[in-house]
C-alpha cells in the first residue's frame, strides 16, 4: 500500500480473476479481512462508451467552473497594522 492508500493487485491474481486495467472491483470488509472481488452484473464498457462518459464529465466540470463564485467579503476597514496598534493603545 502506498502513502496515498493505493493498492496494486499482483498480475497473477488479476489474471486468475479475469480482472484487467480499467475494470471495476468491489472492496468488502469481512471481519478482520478485506475482500476484493470483480464487479459483477455489468459488462465492460466499450472505448466509445468510456469516451462518451469522459466527455460528459468534462462538460459538467467546465459548467461548474463557469458558475459565479461567492463574492469577496466587504472590507472591515482595518489593516493588520491597525490591529497591532489597537492592542498597544489598550495597555
C-alpha positions as CSV (number, residue, x, y, z in Angstrom):
1,X,0.0,0.0,0.0
2,X,1.4,3.4,-0.9
3,X,1.3,6.5,1.3
4,X,-1.9,7.6,-0.7
5,X,-3.6,4.3,0.2
6,X,-3.3,2.9,-3.3
7,X,-3.1,-0.8,-3.7
8,X,-1.7,-2.9,-6.6
9,X,-3.1,-6.3,-7.5
10,X,-0.4,-8.8,-8.4
11,X,-0.7,-9.7,-12.1
12,X,-1.1,-13.5,-11.3
13,X,-4.1,-12.8,-9.2
14,X,-5.6,-10.3,-11.7
15,X,-5.3,-12.9,-14.4
16,X,-6.8,-15.6,-12.2
17,X,-9.8,-13.4,-11.5
18,X,-10.1,-12.1,-15.1
19,X,-9.5,-8.5,-14.0
20,X,-8.0,-6.1,-16.5
21,X,-6.8,-2.5,-16.2
22,X,-9.9,-0.2,-16.2
23,X,-12.2,-2.9,-14.7
24,X,-14.2,-2.1,-11.6
25,X,-13.7,-4.1,-8.4
26,X,-15.6,-4.2,-5.1
27,X,-13.9,-3.9,-1.7
28,X,-15.7,-5.5,1.2
29,X,-14.8,-5.8,4.9
30,X,-15.3,-9.3,6.2
31,X,-14.4,-9.4,9.9
32,X,-10.7,-8.6,10.0
33,X,-10.2,-9.2,6.3
34,X,-10.5,-7.1,3.2
35,X,-12.0,-8.9,0.3
36,X,-11.6,-7.7,-3.3
37,X,-13.9,-9.1,-6.0
38,X,-14.5,-8.2,-9.6
39,X,-17.7,-6.2,-10.1
40,X,-20.5,-8.5,-11.4
41,X,-23.6,-7.8,-13.4
42,X,-22.1,-5.2,-15.7
43,X,-20.3,-5.8,-18.9
44,X,-17.2,-3.8,-19.6
45,X,-17.8,-0.5,-21.5
46,X,-16.5,-0.1,-25.0
47,X,-14.0,2.6,-25.8
48,X,-16.7,4.7,-27.4
49,X,-18.9,4.4,-24.2
50,X,-15.9,5.3,-22.0
51,X,-15.1,8.3,-24.2
52,X,-18.7,9.5,-24.1
53,X,-18.8,9.3,-20.3
54,X,-15.5,11.2,-20.1
55,X,-16.8,13.9,-22.5
56,X,-19.9,14.3,-20.4
57,X,-17.9,14.6,-17.2
58,X,-15.7,17.1,-18.8
59,X,-18.7,19.2,-19.9
60,X,-20.1,19.1,-16.3
61,X,-16.8,20.1,-14.8
62,X,-16.5,23.0,-17.3
63,X,-20.0,24.2,-16.5
64,X,-19.2,24.1,-12.8
65,X,-16.1,26.3,-13.4
66,X,-18.3,28.9,-15.2
67,X,-20.6,29.4,-12.2
68,X,-20.2,32.6,-10.3
69,X,-18.3,32.2,-7.1
70,X,-19.2,33.8,-3.8
71,X,-18.5,37.5,-3.6
72,X,-15.5,38.5,-1.6
73,X,-16.4,39.8,1.9
74,X,-16.7,43.5,2.3
75,X,-13.6,45.1,3.8
76,X,-13.8,45.8,7.5
77,X,-11.8,49.0,7.4
78,X,-8.9,47.6,9.4
79,X,-5.5,46.6,8.3
80,X,-3.2,44.2,10.0
81,X,-1.1,47.1,11.3
82,X,-4.2,48.7,12.9
83,X,-4.8,45.6,14.9
84,X,-1.3,45.8,16.4
85,X,-1.7,49.5,17.2
86,X,-5.1,48.9,18.8
87,X,-3.7,46.3,21.2
88,X,-0.8,48.7,22.2
89,X,-3.3,51.5,23.0
90,X,-5.3,49.3,25.3
91,X,-2.4,48.7,27.6
